[in-house]
Amino acid sequence: MSDKLTMEDVTFMVEKLSPNDAAIIYNTFKFVNDLLNPEMYGHAVSAEVRDQARVCLGLPKVEQNAYL
């Protein structure tokens, strides 16, 4: 089993919440993913922010050499 959380995982989990709580969690997950997407906010944030977004999604940091 992978430690990476997918949109399908989030969708499954939020179905058990109130509609408002589900929308907040879904939108937060989507925003964190958008921080990694160069067509969204990926170029607007620093390498350190992108690495922290990866950590939030259960992914390894890959840009440490850009800010350490």
KEMARLUM-296126 format. One record per residue (C-alpha): residue number from 1; residue in one letter; chain; x, y, z. Coordinates in nm, 2 decimals, padded with zeros to 4 digits. Layout:
<nodes>
num,residu,chaine,x,y,z
NUM,a,A,X,Y,Z .
...
</nodes>
This chain:
<nodes>
num,residu,chaine,x,y,z
1,m,A,00.00,00.00,00.00 .
2,s,A,00.13,00.35,-00.09 .
3,d,A,00.17,00.63,00.16 .
4,k,A,00.07,00.88,-00.11 .
5,l,A,-00.28,01.02,-00.06 .
6,t,A,-00.48,01.04,-00.39 .
7,m,A,-00.78,01.25,-00.48 .
8,e,A,-00.98,00.93,-00.48 .
9,d,A,-00.88,00.87,-00.12 .
10,v,A,-00.98,01.22,-00.02 .
11,t,A,-01.31,01.19,-00.21 .
12,f,A,-01.38,00.86,-00.02 .
13,m,A,-01.30,01.01,00.32 .
14,v,A,-01.50,01.33,00.27 .
15,e,A,-01.81,01.14,00.19 .
16,k,A,-01.84,01.06,00.56 .
17,l,A,-01.83,01.43,00.66 .
18,s,A,-02.08,01.71,00.66 .
19,p,A,-02.10,01.88,00.32 .
20,n,A,-01.93,02.19,00.45 .
21,d,A,-01.64,02.00,00.62 .
22,a,A,-01.60,01.79,00.31 .
23,a,A,-01.57,02.09,00.08 .
24,i,A,-01.31,02.25,00.31 .
25,i,A,-01.10,01.94,00.31 .
26,y,A,-01.13,01.87,-00.06 .
27,n,A,-01.05,02.23,-00.15 .
28,t,A,-00.75,02.23,00.08 .
29,f,A,-00.62,01.91,-00.07 .
30,k,A,-00.67,02.05,-00.42 .
31,f,A,-00.49,02.38,-00.33 .
32,v,A,-00.19,02.19,-00.19 .
33,n,A,-00.17,01.99,-00.52 .
34,d,A,-00.20,02.31,-00.72 .
35,l,A,00.11,02.44,-00.54 .
36,l,A,00.31,02.17,-00.72 .
37,n,A,00.15,02.23,-01.06 .
38,p,A,00.34,02.47,-01.28 .
39,e,A,00.02,02.55,-01.47 .
40,m,A,-00.13,02.67,-01.14 .
41,y,A,00.09,02.80,-00.86 .
42,g,A,00.40,02.60,-00.90 .
43,h,A,00.60,02.88,-01.05 .
44,a,A,00.46,03.14,-00.80 .
45,v,A,00.59,02.97,-00.49 .
46,s,A,00.95,02.88,-00.37 .
47,a,A,01.11,02.54,-00.38 .
48,e,A,01.08,02.53,-00.01 .
49,v,A,00.70,02.58,-00.02 .
50,r,A,00.67,02.31,-00.29 .
51,d,A,00.87,02.07,-00.08 .
52,q,A,00.64,02.14,00.22 .
53,a,A,00.34,02.08,00.00 .
54,r,A,00.49,01.75,-00.10 .
55,v,A,00.53,01.66,00.27 .
56,c,A,00.17,01.74,00.33 .
57,l,A,00.08,01.50,00.05 .
58,g,A,00.30,01.22,00.19 .
59,l,A,00.56,01.27,-00.08 .
60,p,A,00.94,01.31,-00.03 .
61,k,A,01.11,01.65,-00.06 .
62,v,A,01.29,01.67,-00.39 .
63,e,A,01.41,02.04,-00.41 .
64,q,A,01.62,02.07,-00.09 .
65,n,A,01.93,02.16,-00.28 .
66,a,A,01.75,02.48,-00.40 .
67,y,A,01.72,02.62,-00.05 .
68,l,A,01.96,02.45,00.19 .
</nodes>
